[in-house]
Amino acid sequence: AAANIAEAQPQARIVAILREPASLLRSLHLQFLESYIETEHDLAAALALESERSAGRKIPRYTYWPQTLLYSEHVRYVEQLRRYEQRFTRERMLVLIYDDFRADNEATVRRVLGFLGVDQTVALGTVQANPTVRPRSRGLSELIHAVSVGRGPISHAVKGTVKALTPERMRRRALRATKQRVLYAEPEPADERLMSELRRRYEPEVLALSEYLDRDLVSLWGYDDL
């Protein structure tokens, strides 16, 4: 991606926002479940499937980009940042920490505006976007997804009938309401044993990132208590 961006727009400015690795992987897994990319509801089991999936096996049928499911690839922070640094230099990169974004959203957004060279005084509205959820039922979730995309003769016929009888805006609103009320629930508490295991696994990455950014992420993210 870095090479493609540089070819399309050599003067691009790069904004990266990084999250504590264990929390990132848990959130990513839940997002993939919600978007039908992942079908394994247990995070530990999904992580254990990486070797199989890297060989092209056990790929969910709705996954359009299997490499996405190689979870550990998402946490090679320093390697990824250096790849962009080689193309754009550090001066054209702004690396943010998710904790800062959550703690003071407006200040972080205004910092981005300044980095991009646009008006920093514009009024900002705050909204809670992309709340973390979990599917209540795998079967029901897949059924509604199949109908929404018209997969299979029955689903295709149902979708065709619904499209013929209802406006697009109404369909989208109804599907969104169905998902919010029927499909999704609050996520279950994180498996602290697994989270501790992931933090131990990615401690070297956090140490390297702390050195790269010249910031103590070890303390911020609680890696000094492992």
C-alpha positions in Angstrom: 0.0 0.0 0.0 2.8 2.4 0.8 4.3 2.0 -2.6 1.0 2.4 -4.3 0.1 5.6 -2.4 3.6 7.1 -3.1 3.1 6.4 -6.8 -0.4 7.9 -6.9 0.5 10.9 -4.7 4.1 11.3 -3.7 3.3 14.4 -1.6 0.7 12.6 0.5 0.7 13.0 4.3 0.3 9.9 6.3 -1.8 9.7 9.5 -1.5 6.5 11.6 -3.4 5.8 14.8 -2.1 2.9 16.9 -3.8 0.9 19.6 -2.5 -1.4 22.3 -2.1 -4.8 20.5 -4.3 -7.1 22.6 -7.2 -4.6 22.6 -6.7 -4.0 18.9 -6.9 -7.7 18.1 -10.0 -8.2 20.2 -11.7 -5.2 18.6 -10.6 -6.3 15.1 -12.0 -9.8 15.7 -15.4 -8.4 16.7 -15.4 -6.0 13.7 -14.7 -8.9 11.4 -17.5 -10.9 12.9 -19.9 -8.0 12.4 -18.9 -7.6 8.8 -19.0 -11.3 8.0 -15.3 -11.6 7.3 -14.8 -13.9 10.3 -16.9 -16.8 11.3 -14.9 -18.2 14.3 -16.5 -16.5 17.3 -13.8 -17.4 19.7 -10.8 -15.1 19.5 -8.3 -17.6 20.7 -9.5 -20.1 18.1 -9.4 -17.5 15.4 -5.8 -16.7 16.2 -4.9 -20.4 16.2 -6.2 -20.6 12.6 -3.6 -18.3 11.2 -1.3 -21.0 9.9 -4.2 -22.8 8.2 -5.5 -19.6 6.7 -2.1 -18.5 5.5 -2.1 -21.7 3.4 -5.5 -20.9 2.0 -7.5 -23.3 4.1 -10.5 -22.6 6.5 -11.3 -19.3 4.8 -14.9 -18.1 5.5 -17.0 -17.9 2.3 -17.7 -14.2 2.6 -14.0 -13.2 3.1 -12.9 -11.2 0.0 -9.4 -10.7 1.3 -8.1 -13.8 3.3 -4.9 -12.0 4.3 -7.0 -9.8 6.6 -7.5 -12.8 8.9 -3.8 -13.1 9.6 -4.3 -11.2 12.8 -0.6 -11.0 13.8 0.2 -9.1 10.6 -1.8 -6.2 11.9 0.5 -5.6 14.8 3.8 -5.2 13.1 3.7 -1.5 14.0 7.4 -0.5 13.6 7.9 -2.5 10.4 4.8 -0.9 8.9 5.7 2.6 10.0 9.3 2.2 8.6 7.8 1.1 5.2 5.9 4.5 5.0 8.9 6.4 6.3 11.0 5.1 3.4 8.5 6.5 1.0 7.3 9.7 2.6 9.9 10.6 5.4 9.0 11.1 9.0 8.1 14.8 8.4 5.1 13.7 6.3 3.9 11.2 8.9 1.8 11.8 12.0 1.6 8.8 14.3 -1.1 9.0 17.0 -2.0 6.8 19.9 -5.6 5.7 20.2 -5.7 6.4 24.0 -5.0 10.1 23.3 -7.8 10.1 20.6 -10.2 8.7 23.2 -9.1 10.9 26.1 -9.2 14.2 24.2 -10.9 13.7 20.9 -11.1 17.3 19.8 -7.5 18.1 20.5 -6.4 15.1 18.6 -8.6 16.0 15.6 -7.3 19.5 15.6 -3.7 18.2 15.6 -4.6 16.2 12.5 -6.1 19.3 10.9 -2.9 21.3 11.6 -0.7 18.5 10.2 -2.8 18.5 7.0 -2.5 22.3 6.7 -6.3 23.0 6.8 -8.4 25.2 9.0 -8.0 24.2 12.7 -10.7 26.5 14.0 -13.6 24.7 12.3 -16.4 23.7 14.6 -16.2 20.0 15.5 -19.1 17.7 16.4 -18.5 14.6 18.5 -20.3 11.4 17.7 -19.9 7.8 19.0 -19.1 5.9 15.8 -18.7 2.1 15.2 -19.6 0.9 18.7 -18.2 -2.5 19.6 -20.8 -5.2 19.4 -21.0 -9.0 19.0 -23.4 -11.1 17.0 -26.0 -12.8 19.1 -26.4 -15.8 16.7 -24.0 -17.0 14.0 -26.9 -18.6 12.0 -29.2 -15.7 12.2 -26.4 -13.3 11.3 -25.5 -15.3 8.2 -29.1 -15.6 7.2 -29.8 -11.9 7.3 -26.5 -11.3 5.5 -27.4 -13.8 2.8 -30.8 -12.1 2.2 -29.2 -8.6 2.2 -26.7 -9.5 -0.5 -29.1 -11.8 -2.4 -27.1 -15.0 -2.1 -28.8 -18.2 -3.3 -32.1 -18.5 -5.3 -34.4 -17.9 -2.3 -32.4 -15.0 -0.9 -32.2 -13.5 -4.3 -35.9 -13.8 -4.8 -36.6 -12.2 -1.4 -34.2 -9.4 -2.0 -35.7 -8.8 -5.5 -39.2 -8.5 -4.0 -38.1 -6.2 -1.2 -36.3 -3.9 -3.7 -39.4 -3.8 -5.9 -41.7 -2.8 -3.0 -39.6 -0.4 -0.9 -37.4 2.6 -1.5 -33.6 2.2 -1.0 -33.5 4.5 2.0 -36.2 2.6 3.8 -34.5 -0.7 3.1 -31.2 0.5 4.5 -32.9 2.0 7.6 -34.8 -1.3 8.2 -31.7 -3.4 7.8 -29.8 -1.2 10.1 -32.5 -1.3 12.7 -32.8 -5.1 12.4 -29.1 -5.5 12.9 -29.0 -3.2 16.0 -32.0 -4.8 17.7 -31.9 -8.4 16.7 -28.4 -9.4 15.6 -26.1 -7.6 17.9 -25.5 -7.4 21.7 -23.0 -5.8 24.0 -19.6 -7.7 23.7 -18.8 -10.2 26.4 -16.0 -9.3 28.8 -12.5 -9.9 27.4 -10.8 -13.1 28.4 -8.2 -11.7 30.7 -6.1 -14.8 30.5 -5.9 -14.5 26.7 -5.4 -10.8 26.8 -2.4 -11.3 29.2 -1.0 -13.9 26.9 -1.3 -11.6 23.9 0.4 -8.8 25.8 3.3 -11.0 26.6 3.5 -12.1 23.0 3.6 -8.5 21.7 5.7 -6.9 24.4 8.8 -6.8 22.1 6.6 -4.9 19.6 5.5 -2.4 22.2 9.1 -1.9 23.4 10.2 -1.3 19.8 7.4 1.2 19.2 8.2 3.1 22.4 11.7 3.5 21.1 10.6 4.5 17.6 8.2 7.1 18.9 10.3 8.1 21.9 7.3 7.6 24.1 6.8 5.3 27.1 4.0 3.1 25.8 5.1 0.3 28.1 3.6 2.2 31.1 0.7 3.7 29.2 -0.5 0.3 28.0 0.3 -1.6 31.3 3.1 -3.7 29.9 5.3 -3.0 33.0 2.9 -5.1 35.1 3.1 -8.3 33.0 
